[in-house]
Amino acid sequence: MSILIDHWSTPFGLPPFSDISEDQFAPAMASAIDEARQNYKDICDTAEPPSFANTIEAMERADALISKVAGVLYNLSGTDSTDGIEALLRDLSPKLAGFSAEVLMNADLFARVDDLHQRREDLGLTSEQLRVLDLTHRSFLRNGAKLDADGKARLKSILERLAHLGTAFSQNVLAEERAWTMALGDDDLEGLPDSLVSAASAAAAERGLEGRIITLSRSLIVPFLQFSKRRDLRKQAYQAWIARGANGDDHDNRQIVAEILSLRDERAKLLGFESFAAFKLDTEMAKTPQAVRDMLTTVWEPAKAQANRDAEKLARLMAEDGINDALEAWDWRHYSAILQQQEHDLDDAQIKPYFQLEQMIEAAFSCATRLFGLSFKPLDVPLYHADARAWEVLKGDRHMGVFIGDYFARPSKRSGAWCSRFRSQSKLDGDVRPHVTNVCNFAKPAKGQAALLTFDDARTLFHEFGHALHSLLSDVTYESISGTSVARDFVELPSQLYEHWLSVPQVLREFAVHAETGEPMPADLLERLLAAENFDQGFSTVEYTASALVDLEFHSGPVPADPMARQAEILTDLGMPAAIAMRHATPHFQHVFSGDGYSSGYYSYMWSEVMDADAFAAFEETGDAFNADVAARLAEHIYSAGGSQEADALYKAFRGKLPGVEALLKQRGLAAA
C-alpha cells in the first residue's frame, strides 16, 4: 500500500514527507478516485430511502482519500515544485475536474439530494445540517445536475479543459520567474541598502550563482525599484516583472487567457446565466456584477485623484534630479520613497532593522494569544523543505491544529503569499484538527544574518496568519463548511482584519526591536511610521482597483477576442494614470487565471476591507485593541463559524449591521480626496 493512502502514524497525523516520492502520487490518486467512485455508487445503490446520514454525511466522507493525497500534491506544487510534480499536475488536474463533474452530474445522486432538499423542513436537522444540505443542493445545480445529456457532456469537457489551462497558466508564470535574473556588478549598487545587497547575494547563492542578482520575487524587485539610483536598471527590472507570461515564448499565457475567458462564458450560459461574472457572483455577498462595479467605482475616482496629485509631486522630484522625462512606472516607487522621507522623515532602510521576521512571527502569535487564548509550541518534525517549520497550536490543553510557516523565496516556489491546508477541520468522525500552512516569499538573508522585513512585508505576514486563524479556530462538524469555506468576498475579512493588530502601538513597542542593538523602536519613529500608514494610498488603491475592474469587465461583457486589447481599452476608459500599472497584468494574473478561485472575485479584498475597517472599530470603540468581550464575539461569529451561515448573517451577529463603503474610504485616507 502506498504511504500516501496508508494510515499516517506521524505526530498529529502530518504527512510523512520524508517517505513520500513523486512516483507515488499517480497510483495513489488513481486508488483514491476508485475508492471515492465506489463510495458514491454505494450511496446511490442503497435500498434505504434518502436520509441526511446516508446521503449528505456519506458524501462528506466519500472523497476523503482524494483530499488527503491532493492536499500533499497541490501544496508541494506551490512551495517546492519540480518538473515531475508539474507533469503530474498537468495529468491529474483534468482528471480530478472530470471526476468532480461526474459526481455532481450523477442523476441518481442528485435525486437523493433533491428529495432531501424538498423535505428539508421536516427532517429535524440542526441549523448547520440545513446549511450543508442547502449548499450541497446548490452545488449540484451550479454544476449541471439539471442539464440534458449533451449539456452535461459539454460542461464536463469544459471543466476538464479549464483545469488543464489553469495548471498551464500557473506553471508558465513559475517558469518565467525561474528563468529571469539580473546580475548586479559593483557599479550597480548605488542607493541600495546593505540588507538588499545581502539579499541579492543570498538569491544568487540559492541558485548556485556567484555575486548578486535581482530575481522576479516581489521581496527583491520592490526594494530595488525603491532604492536603486540606476534608472536604466530599474526600467530593465520593472519591464521584466510586468512581462511575465507575455514574452512570446513557450510560456506565453495570452492565448491561454483568451481560451479560459471563452470557456468560462460558455459554462455560464450553459447554466442559464448571462455572463460568467453573473454566475460567479450569484453565491457571493455582492450578488451582482453591478454591485461590485458600484463599489469599485466609488473608490476609483478619489483614489485616482489622489494618485494624480501625487504624480505631480514625484515628477517635480524627478526634475530636481535632472531627468527631463515623463514619470514612468519604474520611477514611481523610487521617487515615492524620497517623498516619504521628505514628508514623514521615513525610509524603508531606516525601518527594516526593526522588523525582524522572527519578531514578527512572535508578534502574530502574541496577538492570537491575547485575543483567542492560543499558544504555539515549536515542533521538531520532518517537513517538505528545510526552510519550513511547524508549531503545535493549543488553547489551554486542547490541541487546535498544526501551523506550518514557510517564509523565504526560492526558485521552486511560486510567487506571492497564501494560506493553505494539508488537512481541514471537522467533527463528523471525531475531533479532526487542521494542518495549516502560511507561504510567503520574503528575501532570504545571508547565513547568520537576521531576515528583515518591510512594514508591508510584516503586514503580509499578519494577513496570511489571519487566514490561518480562520482554519485553526474553526469549530464546525462538516469539512465542507469549515475554516475558509465561505463566500469569496467574505474570506478576506479575517485576514485583513488581523492586519490591524500589527499597527497597535503596544504591539510594535514590544516586538519592533532593532536587529543589532535589541532596542525598541524609538517613540518618535513609531509615531512617524503610524502617521504614514496611508502614504501613497492613491497609488496602492489605483493599481489594485484597476486589476479588480479588468477582472470584472473581462467576465461580465462580451468575450474579448484579444484580452490584451480589451485590457488596454478598459484602462483607457478608466483614465488610468500613465505612471501606474495594474497590480497584476493579465498574463500573470494568477488569482484569476490559475483557477476559478478569484475569477470575477478579485474585488473581494476591497469588499472585505469595508467590513474589516468597521470590525476593528468595534475594538477601538472600547478603547482596548484586545477587548475580551469583543474578541469572544469575533471568535464565535467569524473565526470559528466557517461557512455555517450566510456571510452577512455572520457579520451581523458579530457587529449588528453591515457597514457602508465610507468606512473603507476613511481607512484609506481617501474620504476627502
N, C-alpha and C positions, 0 to 999 in steps of 0.2 A: 504493500500500500504506500502511495506517495506521502511524503511528510506533509505536503500541503493539505491533504484531505484527512490525514490521521488526526487523532486527538493530540492536542499540544499540551504537554505536561510541564511547560516552561513556567517561570514565575508569572502569575496573573494571566496565564494563557496567551502571552505575547507570541507573535510569530517566531519560530526558531530560525532566525535569519541566517545563522552560520551553517545550517544544514540545507538551506534552500538553494537550488541551482536553476538556471534558466530552462534547462531541458525538462524540468518537472512541470512547468506551467501548462503546456498544451495538453498532455494526458490528464492532468488534474482537472482542468477546466472541462474537458470532454466528459469526464466522470461526473463532475458537478452538474453539468447540463442534463446528462442522462438521469441522474437522481432526481433533479428538480422536475423533469418532464414526467417521470413516473409518479412523483408526489402529486402533481396537478391532475394526472389521469386518475389516481386513486380518489381524489376529491370528486371528480365528475362521475366516477363509476359506483360510488357508494349508493346502496339502496335506501339509505336513510334520507328523509326529507331535509332540505337545507336548514341549517341552524348556524348561529354565529360561530359556534365552536368548530363544527365540522366543515365549514366553508371559509369564513374570514380568518379565524385563528389558524386554520390549517394552511391557508395561503401565506400568512405571516411567516410560517415555518418552512414553507415549501422550497425556497431557493436559498436557504441559509448557507449551504456549501458554496454556491456561486459567490455569495457576498464575501465569504471567508477567503477564497482564492483571489477574487478580483480586488479585494482590499489590499492585498500584498502587491499584486502586479501593478495596479494603477498608481499606487503610492511610489513604488520603485521607478516607474516610468517618468515621474516628475522630478524625483530627487536624485536618482543615481542611474540614469538611463544608459543603455548600451545598444549597439547595433542589434544584438539578439533580442533585447526587450522591445525595441522599436519594431522589429519584424513580427514579433508575437502580437503586438497591438494591432498592426495592420491586418493580421489574420483574424484575431479574436474579436475585435470591436464590432465588425459587421455581424459576426455570428451571435454575439450577445444581444445586439439590437434586434436581430431576426428572431431569436428565441423569446425576447420580451414581447415582440409583436405577436408571435404565435400564441402566447399565453393570453394577452389582452384582447385577441380576436377570437378566442375559443368560445363558440356559441354555447356549448353545454355549461362551461364555467360561468359565463355571463348570465345564463338563465338562472343559475342558483343565486348569484349575487343580486340580480334584478328582483327575484322573488323575495329575498330578504329586505331589499330596499323598499319594496311596495308595502311590506308588513312592518316597517321599522318601528312604528309607534306601539305595536302590540307585542314586541319581543322582550320587553322588560330589560332593556340594555342600559348600561351606565352612559353618562354623557360622553365619556371617552370612547366607548364602544360605538355609539352612534356616530361620532366623528369619524372613526376609522371606516365604518360601513359607508358613510356618505362619500368619503374620499376615494375609497376603492371603487364604488359605483361610478363616480365621476371619471376616474382614470380609465375605466373600460370605455366609456362614451368618448373620451378625448383621444382614444387610441383605436377607434374604428370598429367597435363591437357591433354597431348597427349598420355598417356598410354591407353592400352585397358582396358576392364572392370576388368579382373583378376589382371592386374598390378595395377590399381587404388585401388582395394580392398586390395591387399597385402601392398601397400605403406601406406594406411590409418592405417592398423593394426600395421605396423612398427612404425609409428609416435605416435600412442597411447601408444604402449609399451615403446618407448623411453621416453615419458613424465612420465610414471609411474616409470621407472627405475631412471631417473634423480631426481625425487622427493625423492625416497627411498635413493639414494646416499647421498643427502644433509641432509636428516633427520638422517641418520646413523652417519654422521660426527658430527652433533649437539649433538646427544645422547652421543657420546664418549666424547665430550668436556664437557658436563654437568657432566658426571659421575666421571671424574678423578680429584682428588685433592691430594696435598702433604702437609701434616702439617709440620710446622716449629717450633721446640722447641727452647728454649733459647740457646741451644748449636749449633743450625743450622744456626746462623745468621752471622757467621764470614765473613767479607768483604762486607756485604750488606749495602748500604747507607740507611739513615733514611727514605728517600722517598719511597724506595722499601719495607721496613718493614711496613711502614704505609699503602701502597697499598695492601700488603698481609693481613694486619688486616682488611682493608675495604672489601677485597674479601671474607674473612671469614664471616664478618657481613652480606654481601649481600646474602650469602647462609644460614644464620641463625646458623653459627658455632662460636665457641669460638676460640680465639687465632689467628694464622696467617696461611694462606695457599697460595701455588702456584697453579694456575689453568693452563689450556692449552691456555689461552689467550696470544697472542704474546707480549702484553704490560707487562706481568709478566714473561713469560718464557725467553724472550731475555735478559732483565736486570739481571735475576737470573743467566743465563749462563755466563754473563759478569763478575759479581761481586763475586759470591759465591766462597769461598775458598775450599768448600767441593766437591772434585771431585766425590765422590760417589753419592752425591745428584744431582750434575749436570748431571751425567750419567742417573740417575733414571728419572729426569725430561725430558731430551732430548729424551730418548728412548720412553717415553710415548707420547711425542709430535709427533714424526715421525711414531708412530704405529697407529695413528688414522685411523680407517677403516680397520685395518688388525690384529685384536686381536682374530680372530677365534670364535667370539661370534655371537649373533643375529644381530649385527651391522657391520659385516664384509662386505666390499664392493668389494672384489676381484672377486667374481663370477658375480656381477653386471657389473663391468668393462668389463669382457670378453663378456658378452651378449651385452652391449652397442656397443662395437667395431664391433662385428659381424653384428648387425643390421644396424649400420651406413654404413658398407661396402656394405651390400645388398641394402640399399637405394640408394647409389651412382650408383651401377651397374644397378639397375632398370632404372635410369635416364640417362644411357649411358656414365657414367664416369668410368675411370679405377680404381679409388680409392676415398675414402671419402675426402681425402685432395685435390685431383684434383677438385672434386665437390665444396668443400667449398671455395677454393681459386680462383675459376674462376671469382668471382664477386669482389674480393679484389684488392688492388693496386698491390700486389705481383704477382697475376695471376696464378703462378705455384708452386708446391712443390719445384722444383729445385731452383727457385729464392729465396725462403725462406732459403733453405739449404745453398745456396751460401753465403747469408748474415750472417747467424748464424755461419758458419764455419770460415768465415773471422775474426769474433770476437773471436771465441773459442780459437784458438791457442795462440794469445798474452795474452788472459785472463788466460789461463791455465799456461802459462809460468810464469806470474806474481804470480799466486797463489802458484805455486811450490816453487818459491823463498821465498815467504812469509812463507810458511810452514817450511822451514829450519830455519828461524828466530824464529818462535814460538816453534819449537822443542828444540832449544837451551835454550829458556826461561824456558821451562818445565824442562829441565835437571838441570837448575840452582835451581829449586825448589826441586830438589832431586827425581824427578819422572823419573825413568829409564824405560820408556814405550813408545810405539808409540803414536804420536799425534793423538787424536781421534776427532770426530765431536763435542763431548761435551767439548772439550778443546779449540777449535779454538777461539770462541768469548772471552773466559776468557783471553787467552794469547794475543790475538789481542788487547784487551783493555789495557793491560800492555804495549804492544809495542807502541800503540798510545801515551800513556803517556810519554814513553821514547823519541819517535821521534818528537812529536809535543807538549809535555807538556800539554796534554789534557786528561781528563777523563769525562765520562758522569755525574758523581756525581757533578763535578765542573760546568758543563754546564747546567744541568736541571733547576736549580733555575732561570735561565734567560729565560726559555721557558715555561711561564705560558699559559695554554690553553686559558684563556680569552684574553690575549695579542695577541696570535697567531690568534685567530678569528678576532680581530680588525685589525691585520696586513693584513690578507687576504682581509678584507673589504676595508681597506685603499688603497691597490694596485688597487682594482677594481674601486674605486672612481677616482684615478689618471689616470688610463688607459681608462676607459669607461664611466666616469661620473655617476656612480651608487651611491646610498645612501641606507642605511639599517636602518629601523625603527623597534625596538622591538615590537612584538605583544603579547598581553595577550589573548590567545585563547586556548581552550581545545585541547590537542594533545593525541596521543595514549599511551604515557608514561611520567611520571613525569620528567624524565631526558631530554626529547626532548624539544626544544624551537624554536620559529619562529620569522622571521623578514619579514616585507614588503620590497620589493626591488623596488626602484624608480629610474627613470632617469629624473631629473628635476621634473616636476609634473606628469610624466607618470608612471602609475603602470606597473612594469615589471614582477611581479610574487611574489610568497611567497617562502622563503627559510627556510627549517627546518634543524636544526643541532641536531644530536643525537650521542654524542661523547663517552659515557662510556660503558665499557664491562659489561655484565650481563649474567646470565645463560640462559635467554630466547632469546638471540641474537646470530645469527651465527657469526663465527669469520671473521676477515678480515675488509676491509674498502671498501665502494662502494657509488655510487651515483645512485639515482633512482628518479622516479616521481610518484606523485599521479595524476597529470594531465599534459598533454603536451600542447605546444603552437600551435595555429593555427589561421587563419583569414578567414576561409571559411564561418563561420556564426558569424561574429563579431570578435573583438579582444580578443581572449581567451588566457590568460596568464598562464604560468605553475606554478605548485606547485612542488618544487624540494627538495629532501632531501639528505643530506650527513650523512652517517652512519660510525662511527669509533668504535674502541674497546680499547680506552685508559684506563689505570688503574684509577679507581675512588678513589679520596683521602678520608682520614678520614674527618668526618664532621668538617667544619670550616677551613680546610686547602686548600691551592691552589692546583689545578691539574697541575702537572709538566710534561712536555713532553721532550723526547729526541729530538735532532735535526732531526733525521729520522722521529719521530712522527710528528713534525711540517711540515716536507716535505710532509708527507701523507696527512695532513690537507689541505695544499695548492693544492696538486694533486687532491683531491676529489672536492675541491672548483672550480678548473679549469673545471671539468666536469659540475658542477652546472652552471657555467657561460655560458657554451655551450648551455644549455637549457634556461637559463634566458634571454640571449641576442638574442635567436632565433627569426627570423623575416621573416617567410615564410607563405604561405597561407595554405598549406596542412600538416596535422598532420603526415602523413606517411613519410615526409622528414624533419620534424622539429627537432631541437636540436641535439641529439646524434645519430639520424638515418642516419648514414654514414657508409662507409666501416669500417669493424672491425679494419683494420690496419691503419686507419686514426683517429679513435675515441679517441685514447690516446694522440694525438697531443695537443689539447687544455689543457688537464690536466697536461701532463708532461712539456709543455712549461710554465705553470703557476708556477710550482715549482721554476723556475729560480728567480722569484721575492723575494722569501724568502731569497736568498743569496745576494741580493743587499745590500751593506753596510749601506746605509741610512735607509733602512727598519729595519735592525737589530739594528742600533743605536737608533731608535725611539721606537721599540716595545720589544726588548730583554732586559727587565729590571728585576732586582733581586726581587724575590718574597717577601723577608723580608725587604730589605733596600730601594727598589724602584729605586736603582741606575742603570744607563745603563751599559751594558756590557763594561768592560774596553777595550780600544783600542787594547792593546796587545793580550787579549784573543780573541777578534773578529778577529784579523789578523791570529792568530793561528788556529782558527776554520775554517776560509775560506781556509787557506792553506792546511788543512787536509781533504778537501771535497772528494778527491779521495783516501783517505786512505782505505786500504783493498778492493780496487776495483776489484782485481783479484778474491777474494772470492765471492763478490756480483755478478760479471758477470758470473762466473762459475756456481754458484747454479741456477741462472736464466736461462742461456743458456742451461744447461743440461735439465731443465724442458721443455723448448721450443723444443729442439731436440727430446726428448722422445715423446712428443705430436705429433710432425710432423711424426716421424717414425711409431708410432702406427697406424696412419691413412693413410699412403702412401704405405705401403708394404702389404704383406700377413697378414691376420688377425691372431694375435697370439693366440694359444690355451691357453697359460699361460702368461698373460700380465706381471706378476712379473718377470718371467724368461726372457721375452723379454726386460723388462726394464733393468735388470742386464746386458744383452748382449749388449744393446746399450751403456750403461755407460762404460762397459769394452772396447768396440771398440773405444770410445772417449778418453780413458785414463783418466777417471775421477779421480782427486786427492783423495787419500784414506780418508782424514780427512774432506772432504766436501760432503754433501748430496744434492740431488735435493731440490730446494726451496719448491716444492710441490710433495711429493711422490704420486704415482698413486692412492692408496686407499683413499686419502683425497684431490685429485686434483680437487677442486670444480669448478675452472674456466672451466675445460674441461669436467667433467662428471656430474655436476649438471644440465646441459642443453647444448644446442648446441652453446651458445654464443661465447666461446673462443676455441671450439674444432677445432683442426688444426690451431688455431689462437693465441696461447699464445705468439708466436713470435712477435705479433703486438705491444707490448710495445717497443721492440727494433726497429722495423720498424719505429714507430712513433718517437722514440728518434733520429733517423737520421735526421728527419725534425725539431724536437724541438731545437736541437743544432744549426742548421742553422737559424731557425726562430728567436731565441733570439739574434743571431749575427746581425740581422737587426737593433736591438736597439743599440747594442754595437757599431756598426759602426758609429752611430750618436753621441756617447759619452753621451747618455741620456737614461737610462733604461725606462723612461716614455715618450719618444718622442711622441708628439701628432699626428704627421703625420703617423708614423709607426703604432701607436695604432689604428688609424682610419682605416687603411688598414686591420689590423688584425681583428678588429671587423667586418668590411664589408665582408671580404672574408673567414674568418674562424669561428669566434664565432657566427655570425648572420646568416650564409648562410645555416646551416643544410646540408642536402644532395641534395641541389638544383642543383648541378653539380657533375661530377665525381671528386673524391678526388684530383687527380693530377692536374686537371684544377683549383680547388680552391686554391691549394698551389701555383701554378704558378702565379695565379692572385695576390697573396699576395707578393711572393718573386721573381718571374720572371723565376725561373727554379727549378728543383728538385735537392737536394743535393746528394752527394755520402756518402758512409759509413765512409769515412775519418773523417767527422765532429763528428761522434759518438766516434770513437777511440780517437780523440783528447780530446773530452769532458770527457771521462772516464780515461784519462791519460794512455792509452794503446798503443798509436801510436808507441812509441819507444820500446815497450816490445818485 
